[in-house]
Amino acid sequence: MNKRNCTVCLSAVMLGMFLEGCMTADDYRTERAEYTVKHFEKAQLRELEQGKVYNLTDCIRIALEHNLDLKVFQLEEAVARENRTAEMLGMLPELNFNNTLTDRDNTPGSSSRKIKDDGMTYGASTSQDRTINYFNVDLALSVLDFGLAWFNTQQANDRHLMREYYTERAAQNLTLDVVRAYFQVAAAQRSIRITTDLLEQCRHRYDLIEKLADAQIITPFRAYDETRRFVEMEKRLTNYVRSYENACVELRSLLGYYPNANIKVDDALLEKLPEIELPEITTMEQIAMLQRPELYESDINKHINVIECRKTILMMFPNVRIFLDFTNSNNSFLYHQSWWEIGIRAAYNLLKTPQMIYRYRAYSAQVDSQEMHTYAKAIGIMAQVRMAHANILESKERFEINERVYRIYNRNLNNSLRNQKVTGALSQLELDHIRLATAETEVDSIFARSNYYIAYYRMLNVLGVRNLGTEEVTSLKAEIDAARIRAEKELAEQKEEALREAEKINLQTEAAQAELERESEAAELIAPEENPAEAAPAVPVPAEP
């Protein structure tokens, strides 16, 4: 009865655990509601320091520390690190402990029957006790499993390195996003300050235009045009405010804080131009191919496939298993109740070999495909470098044009202010018009300067570096030159192969051209035969006598 009760209780516990693991749509809805409240409250617990003005360095540092997407990459990197340790521990041999206790309600025994006539026959006998405890310790090492665990460890280490490169590239992209949002906030912040001050200065303009129009000092068309300009400036101010709020929300979310517009940045950086000294375009292309994490990811994937080829070759060998075990039994009929055993066992599945051969071919083709994929990605990265370089030049030219226009307008405004002798309301209206035009050109110059900064940081992102200082560029060039020396023989072979290919193409082109010439000559020879009446000379007919 007690055993039956224990069985029922155990079954009930297992059934409860099974049913507890099942979740319905309502359960997920309830869980989602709890996470909603929890995440909302958690997001509002952390806040930036009130009243502090953040510069670009502060924003990048905070983003690299608190950005949630980057933390996800870091957690995935930790997962890959644990998987690498798990695969490494897979190389340990098997160590099994077994203990078996049996109890019979009768005496185990057996009898025998003779097969031959002269054989001996015995009656029933027993060779073991009713209660037996059997204890065994087994230590076994499979050579095939050890080799596979070794290769799996290498692949796990490669995947961990790949995750590190994922995290590095995510940090580079995050830095570019923070820079873009930062300069959008800074440019909009300064533009709002400029246009707001101007609108405050020109707040009386509507009344002034109406008075001048009523007094017929200006034409109705002039009054309409001046009013339209002022309305457009107010609309532009509204757009600056909206873009400023959006940029602030984006910047705070990138920093890992609650997304609102409560942040102030230092826009003094827009008062000066960055001193940019770019290396040669070919040098930047090689730096990008050396530094970009995407190319390292492709190289790692190629090495993972190479290891798969080696694992496939290993699977073609027989599985050798070495074992050592210790056994103890309390059976009183045994001559020795404890003993050690050592042995070796080999097994070979011959019909698996064809499958392994074709699997090896498949992985070899995958290695070639990955190598070509890496080369194609390198070409794409070089194209990105070219486009980023062109973007920097375009941004610089656009900024220089806008800055030159702003200086001209500002000089005219200053001259007008110095020479101002207000004798009537009309001169004040003209002065306000110059202020509006100067403010527009100044705002355009500010946004062009911010785009120039963004273009520079986009170039750093394309190259995969943090800065383009002289020391770093020199170090990278030295590394590239050393690699070129190591690959000198292979480069020479590639040049020879390219020359042979070009010569082969030239020969094919010459042969095709010669074939066309022969066909043309043959066509010219066949043409008279096809039209004998036209080609044959006229034969004179003799006159009748």
Beta strands, then each sheet from edge to edge (+ up, - down):
strand 1: 53-54
strand 2: 94-103
strand 3: 131-142
strand 4: 264-265
strand 5: 319-329
strand 6: 338-347
sheet 1: 1+ 4+
sheet 2: 2+ 3- 5+ 6-
end
